[in-house]
Amino acid sequence: MTEETQQPDMDLGSGIAAFEGREFASAARLLSPLAEQGNTDAQYRMAIMLQNGLGMVANEMLAFKYMRAAAEAGMGLAQHGLGFMYFEGECVEKNPAKAIEWFQSAAEQGLIGSMTTLAMMYREGNGVEQNEELAKHWYHKAGFDEM
């Protein structure tokens, strides 16, 4: 590994550590260039910081751009995050149908939070037509007998 290829990896590791340590300004400085280069881990964390104004001024458009890019690249956490953006109408216009699509993509990757969110949406008819069978299906897949 050359020094040039080591630096982005070091920046990513340092940026993630700063993010986890709630040192958001440092995290943004390290992760922003990597997010622009298409790194999904950096995009996901930048989206969270931009959405919530952590270590920087909030920027919903850029938060949505990064979350969508990471989700489209197949990152389950970003798919879940994008689902919530559509579900709540945060950073993007509320769209329950798109929320369901993204929660389902994340659930199919094994994210239990997405499975339970889908189950609740179907059970309550929240943004979708109420469907007890689909609610039971997703609760079961999440490892719950019945909620």
Summary of the structure (lengths in Angstrom):
residues: 147
radius of gyration: 17.0
end to end distance: 50.3
largest distance: 55.4
contacts: 486
relative contact order: 0.09
helix: 72%
strand: 0%
